[in-house]
Every structure is written in structure tokens, then in C-alpha cells.
Amino acid sequence: MKYMNTRQKEILYLLLSEPDDYLVVQDFADRVQCSEKTIRNDLKAIEDYLNEHSHAQLIRKPGLGVFLHIEEQERAWLSQQLHTVHVHSRRRTDEERMLQMAYDLLMNVKPVSAKEMAAQHFVNRSSIKKDLCAVEEWLKRFDLTLVSRQRLGLKVEGNEKNKRKALARISDLIESTEFASQFMKSQFLSYEVDFVTKEIKALQKKHSLYFTDETFENLLLHTLFMVRRIKMKQPISLSPKEMAAVKRKKEYQWTFACLQRLEPVFAIRFPEEEAVYLTLHILGGKVRYHLQQQEETLENAVLPKVVRHLIHRVSELKMLDFHIDQDLINGLSIHLNTVLQRLSYDLSVSNPMLYDIKKMYPYLFHLIIDVLEDINQTFDLHIPEEEAAYLTLHFQAAIERMHHSSETRKKAIIVCHMGIGMSQLLRTKIERKCHQIAVMACIAKSDLADFIKKHEDIDLVISTVALEYITIPHIVVSP
């Protein structure tokens, strides 16, 4: 990731402001009050920056000067980026600065000094060093090392797969996952984000996939990272065994076809390894509750044994019969299928609500941790506490269902951006505490408009995310 200092940003802004004219070096020197030699060095830095961040070209012609060849969409985006940096850089909070630093370090190919970072973020070097300590500790979770090279600077060392994992989990560094998502998308052109979004939606529709909003967002970011890293000549590397196993799956053909449609837009070729890598994330993606797809999707041989073992042991320890709850069995089967896929493909596991779930349901959480220790040993698995928290939600929802009574009620739907467990828990809690409400379905935000068209009798929408352009009475609740 190339950095530009304040003077270089001003020079680039001048180039963007003169769409039809060549500018001579002396013009820049007079404007920013420095030597022509400095301007020539700055133009080289700007060219490096443009090569990494856009399709724009800096054209030099003897006797005429310098001209920026750039599409209008990119011109508007770059101008906005420079304006945003100028306005907000001094107001950037400590957490936001750390997010930017972590992203830049992970994307860097060459070392960058603490002095350069301090200049970029308008803080002193002691503040940068404090942030770097936190980032360094966080990187260790992904087997990545922040190495300091004398007279050169800092560089993240480790394999590309782990760097991509860290990029996907960068939101762990700050409290606001929504800001992290917006930040990551802002690193790309709006038309790039829109086109990839459209293609992933088309993939879902064509092959009847039902990703959660969280998984959809992750697939979008993984694809955008992939494009950026390929352009930077930093491709992924996978083992022959991994390649062979995934290429046999139908999802690989779907992914490969999707990436082929992206190639002309981004002017790159996706290697097979990248197609396999994205397929792994599709295979390991969380899906929403959908019974019709269950038989096709649940193909892991050990899955039914794990589900039976889990339900049996929790039933014994809680002295409640969970075997009769078909919603619980279906929900656990779909969720654990994803978990086993992610574990087998060495994909990262995260749960932004881990702390809250442990706090809300401490007894049930620790009970499930104990059961998972037995399951991990019996089936040679490594299901982490993040997943124990999700499983806690499934069982808590089942407990809530046992106490819920049915009567004639107002029809509502839940819009939830998280997985099945959270949706089901919200559903049963609402129905138990608000007897006048019957939850008809739990859907993703992207499906809301179509669902309302087909079900005009819905009285209320309960959402975990903000909703726009909706006429039906609705409320936003905390998950």
C-alpha cells in the first residue's frame, strides 16, 4: 500500500481538477512551493499510488507536461477520497486509526516506517507505537508477525492465506462492525462493489443459495480483496490435496463461472487457486433456515452423529427433552454443517456477540462448552467457544419455545442479519413475551421487499438493522 503525504495529495488533486489540460512541473512547484526535483519525486510516488488503487494512468509528454488519464467514475471517487481524508483525518478516533493502520500493514508489499504512519494520521510517533503494539498482538492470532527492519520500516510477514483471514476479521480491532464494513468497502470503487454485489446475488438466485447477510458481506469483501491482491501480485497458495477435493464439488463450477464474469470488468485473470479459495468460503458460509435445501446441503458424514450427541448430552444435563424439537434439530444441523465445513477448510470463525452471550446465558454456555469438549475428543474436532456461543442461542431458543403459548396474534416478520440461532431466539422470545405477536418468518434484509409483496397481510416488521423505504410499521431491536 503506497502512502501519499499532504503535498502529494495536493498535487493529485490538481491533476484531478484539470481534466483536459497538461500541467508542467513548474506549475506544481509554484503551487505547492517546492523544487521541481521534489515534484518529480512526488509524481513517481503518485504514480505508484495510482497503480495500486485505480486504473488511472499518469502520462508524461516532453514539451507538454503531465496529464492524468482517468475515467469519470474514478475521477469522482478519487476526489471524494482525497476530500474525505482531508476533512476527517484529524478527527479520526484511536480505534478508527488502528483499523486503517492494520489494513495498510496487511496490504503493504514493502515496509513502511512509523514516521510515515505518524505523518499520515497526524499524530506523534508515540501514539503510533501504542497502536502498533495492539495490532501486533492481534496479528499473532493469525500466525502473522509484524517485523521491524532497520532503516526500512514495518512489514507483516506470514502466508497469504493468513493475511486474507486477518483482513476478513479486521473488525475485531474496533467496537463498530458497521463502521468496519463501511471502511472496507470505501477502499474500492463504488462500481466495483456494486458489480461484485450483483454477481454474488445472481449466484445465490441461480443456485438457490440462502446466505445470511453476514456471510453475503464476507463473500463480497473476500472477492474484492482477491481482486486487489491479484493486482498486487500477491496470489493465494493452496495444497494439491485441497485443490483436488474442492474442484470435484459443484460449487466450484458455480464460483469459477461467477469469477469469469468479473474478469473483463477488473481486467484480470483469476487463477484456479483463487476460485478454489472463494469456493471454500461459499461452502463454509452460514445459511438461513430453509428446509427444502436441507437434504442437498448436509453432506458431512459425521454431522448427524455430532447433532445427536449434542442434543442427547444437553438433554441429560438440563433434564429437558430436546429430542422432540424439530426446529432445534434442523437449526443445529444446518449450523453445525457450516461449522464442520469451515473447520475442515481451515477458515476463520468469528462471533461478534461472544461476550454478550456469555454474559446473558452463563450457565447454558458453560454447559455447552463442557459437552463440546467431549464432542471434540470423541470426533477429533476443534469446535471453538465462538461456536459454543452460537449453539447456546439455538438451545436457549428451544427452551423459550417450551414455555410459549399460541393464540390469535398480529402477524410479524423478523429481519435479522445474523444466523439461524439468533433469528430463532428472537422469534421465540418475542412470541413468548408478546403473546399478541406471531412471527411468520425470519428473513434477510435483502429479501424484505419481495417478501412484503407476496405477503401483504404482514402487520409488523421487527429488525436487527436499520430499514429504509418501508411503509409497514417497523421497529429496530438489539440482537
N, C-alpha and C positions, 0 to 999 in steps of 0.2 A: 504494500500500500504506500503510494507516494504521498508525501506531505507538501503543502504549499504554505509559505509564510504570508504575512499580510501583504507585502509588496507584490508577490507573485499573484495573489488573488486579485489585487487591483489591476494588474496587467491583463489577466484573463478577462476581467470584467470589461476592460477597454476593448478587447478583441470581440467580445460578445456584443458590445454596443455599436460596433461598426460593421454591420453585416455585409456591406457591399464594397468596402474600401480596403486597400492595402495600407498598412501603417509602417512607417520606418522606425528603426531603432531609436533614432534621436527623439522622435515624438514621445516614446515611452520614457526615455531618460529625463526629458524635460518635465513630464507629468509627475513622475514619482521621485524626481530629484536624486538621481544616482548616475553612475558612469555607464557608458554604452557597453563596456565589458560585463558589468553586473547584469545588465538587461539581457545580454546574450546567454549568460549562465541561467538567468531566470527563465528564459524561453525554453531552454533544454529541460528544466525542471517541470515546466508547464506541459511540455510535450509528453514527458514520462507519465505525468498525472492523467492526461487525456487518453493515453494508450491503455491505461488500466481501467478507467472509469467510463469511457464513452467510445463512440465510433468516429468522433471528430478528428480532423487532421489539421496540423499546423503547416501551412505551405509557405515556403520562403522563395522569393524570386529576386535575383540580383537587379538592382536598379528600381525595383518597385517596393519591396519591403516584405512584410509578414501579413498573411491572410488566414483567417480561421474558416475552414470548410466544414460546415456543420448543418444537420437537418434542423428545421424549425422546432420540432418537438424537443430535441436535445438542447437547443439553444435556450428554450424556456425553462427546461429542467435545471440546467447548469446555472442559469441566472438566479433561479429560486434557491438553489443550494448555496450559492455564494451569499445571497441576501440573508438566508436563514442563519448561516454560520456567523455573519457579521452582527446580526441583531441578538442572537441567543447565546453566543459563545461565552460572554461574560456572566450570563445568568445561569449557566449550566450548573446543576446541583452536583454534589460529590458523587452520588450514585450514577447519574447520567454520564458524568465524565469517565467513571470507571467502565461503564458499558462501552463507550466509544473507544477507550484505550484497549480493552480486551479484544474488541472486534478488529481494530487496526493491527494489533500484535499478531492475531491469528491469521490475518490476511497478508501480512508482510512477507515478502520473499527475502528482502535484505534487512539487516539490522537497523534499528532506529535509536537515537540517543534520548536520554531523559531530558536533555536540554531542548531538543526538538519538540518533545511532547509538552514540556512546560510552556514553550512559545505558542504551540497550537491551542492550548487550553487556557492561556492567560493566567497561569498560577505559578508559584515558585517551585523549585525542584524538590523541596522537602515534601510538599503536598503530592507531587507525582510519585515520589518514592514510597509514600504511605499507601497510595493506591496500588502501586506495583506489588507490594507485599501481599495485599488481598488477592490480586489477580493471580499471583504466583501460586498461592495456596490453592485457589480454585482450579487452576490448570492441572495440579497434581492428581485430581480426581479422574482425569482423562489420560493419565500416563504421559503428560506433556511437561516439558521443562522450560522455564524461562532462563535463558543463558545470557550472561553479560560478557561481551567481547571487548577487550581493552581497545580504546580509540575508535571503536566501530559502533557499539551500542548494544541494544537488546534484541533478542530473537527467540521465538518459540520453536523448540526442537521436539520432534516426535513424528509419528507417521501420519499420513494424510487422513486416514480413516478417523483417527482420534481428534484431529483438528476439526473435521466436519462435525463430529459428535459435540465438541465443545461449542462450536458456532450455533448448533441447534439448541444448546442448553444455556446460551448466554444470558437468558432472562433470569437465571438463578442468582445472578450477581446483584439484582435490584429487586425492589418490592413490587413494582408495577409491571406485570407481564404484558399489559396492554401497551404501555409505552415501549417496551422492548420490541414487541411485534411491529409497531409503527416505525420505530427506529430502523429495524432490519429492512423493512420494505423501502424506506427512504434512501437506502443505499443503491437502489436500482431505478431505472427509468420507469415512469408510470405505465407506458405502453408495454414494457417488458413484463411487469407484474400483471397487468390486465390480460395479456396474451397467454401467459402460463396458467393463470386462474381459469381462463376459458377452456384451455385444453384439458386441465385436470377435471373440470366439471363434465366435459364431453366424455372423458374416460369413465367417470362414475356412471353417467347415464347409459352409455353404450353397454357396459358390462354389469349393470345393476349392482354397483358397489354402494355401500351405505356408511361412509366415513363420518366420524364425529367432526364437529367444527375444529376441534383441537388438532386432529390428525390431518384434516384438509390443510390447515395453516402450516403444519410441519412439512407436508409434501410440497407445498408451494415454495417454502423457504429452502428446502433441500434442493429443489430443482434450480432455483435462482443461484444458490451457492455453487452448484455444479457448473452452471454456465460460466460464472465468474472465475472459478478455479481452473477450468479448462482453458479459458482465455489467458490465464496467468501461467499456463503450462505446469499446473500442479494437479495431475490426474490421480484418481483413486487406484489402489492396487489391491486385488483380491486373490485368494489362493485358487489353484486349478480345481480343487475339490468343491469349493464354494461356487465357482463359476458353473461347473457341470451340473450341480444339484439344482441351481436356480433356473438355468436355461431350459431345463426339462419342463418347467411349470408354465401353464397357460398365461399366468400373469406377466411372465417375461415378454411374451409376444405382444401383449397389450401395451406394456411400457415401452418396448422398442418402437412400436408404431407411433406412439404418442411423441417420443423424442424425435423421431424422423420429421414430424410436422413442425417441430421447433427449430430444426437445423437451418432452414433458409432465413428465418427471422433473425437468428443470432449469428448467422454466417460462421457456424462451426460444425464439426462432425463429432457426434457422441461416440466414444469408444464403447465396446461391449461391456467393459468393466463398469462403466458409469450406468449403463442400462440395467445391469445386474444389481448394482448398489441401490438404485431407485426402486427396483422390484422388491428388494428386501424390505424397504420401508413401506411399500404397499402391502406386502404380506404381513408385516408386523403392525399395521395401522389399526387403531381402535375403530370398531364399527358400532353403529347404532342398532338397537333392538329390532330384529327383522326375522321372524320365524321361517318365512319361505326360503331364505337363503341358508338356514342353519345346516341342513344335511350336506350341502355342497361345500360349505366353508370349513366345517370342523373335521379336519382330516388327520389330526395328530393322534397316533395310536395310544399314547399314554394319557391323553386328555380325560376320557371317561373315568379312568381309574383315579386320577387326581381329584376330579369333581366328587366322586363317590366317597373317597377317603376324607376329603374336607368336610362334606356335609355330615358324614357319619360321626366324625370326632367332635365337631362343633355341636351337633345334636346331643351327644353324650354329655359334654361339659356344660352346656347351657340347660340341659334337661328339657329341651323343646324338640318337637318332631319337625325338622326342616325338610324331611324326605317328601312330604306331601305338597310342598310349594313348588309348582311347576315353573312359575315366574322366576324363582330363585335358581332352579336348576338350569333353565335356559340362559339366564343372565350370567351365571358363573361359567357356563360352557363357552359362551361367546367371548367373555372377558379373558378367561384363562387360555383360550385358544390363541388369542393375541399375545398374551404374556409368554407362552411357550415358544411362539414364533420369534418374538423379539430376543428371548434368551438364546435360542439356537443360532440366531444370526448375529449375536453379539451387538445388538442395538441398544442405545441408551434408554434408561427407564427414568421417568420423572413423575412427580406428583406435587403440584404447587400447593395442595391442601393437606400435605402430610401433617404438619404441625397442628392445624386446626382439628383434623380428625382424631389425632392422638389425645387432644385436649377435650374434645366433645364426648368421645366414647373410649375412655382409657381401659376399662375392664375388657370390653369386647375386642379392642385392638390387641391387647397383650395376650388374650386367649387365642386369637388367630395367629399371632406370632409363634406361640408355643406349638400350635398344630402345624404350621408351616415348617418349623424345624424338623418335625417328624417326617413330613412330606418330602422335604429337601433331601433328607438322609435316605428315605425309602426309595425315591425315584431318581436319585443323583441329580437334583436340580439346585438352583440358587435363586429362589424367588425372594427378592429383597423386601425391606419394610415399606417401601413406596407402594408396592403391590398389596401388601398386607392391609394398608390403609384403604385402598380401593375395595378389597374384599370385605372389610369392615362395613362399608356402606351397603354392600349387597345384603349382608346378614341383618344389618340394622333395618333396612327396608322390609325384609321378611318379617322381622319382629313387629314392626309397625303394622304390617298387613294383618297379623294375627289379632290385633286389637281393633281393627277398623270395621265399622258397621255400614251397611249400604241402605240408601233411601233415595227418593227422587230428588235430584240436585241440579244445580246450574252446570252447564257443560263448559269445561275449560281445557285448554291445551298448555303444555309446558314447553317453552323454548329453552333448551339447555345446551351450552357449548361444550360440556364435558361428556364423560362416558355414560354407560348404561347404569352403573351403580348409583351415581349422583342423581340421574334422572328418576330412577325408581324410588330412591329415598325421598326426594322432593315430592314425588307423586303420592306416596303413602302418607307422608307427614301432613300434606295439605288435605287429603281426603279424611284423615283421622281427626285433625284439629278443626277443619272447616267442613262440617257434615253437609252443608248445603252445596258443596262443590264436588263434581265428578270429573276427574281428569280423563279425557278421551284419548290423548296421545302425548308422547314426548318426542319432539322433533327438533331438527337443526334450524338455525335462523334462516339459512338459505332456502329451506323448504316452506317457510311460513306463508308466503303469498299464494303459492299453488294450493296449499292445504286449506286455506280460508276460502278460496274459490270453490273447492269441492265440498266443503262443509260449512255452509252458510249459517248453520244453527249454533255455531260456537258463541258463547256468551262472554268469555273472558280469556285473555292471554296472560300467562304468568311466565316471566322471562328472567334468566340469569344475566342477560346482556341487554344493553340499551337498544330500543327498536325505533325505527323511523318510518314515516309514511304509513301508519296503521290507524284505522278508524275504530276498530273494536276496542272496548275498554281493556287496558293492559296495565300491568304493574311489574316493576323490576325488583327482584329479591336477591339477597346474597345467598350463594350456594353453600 
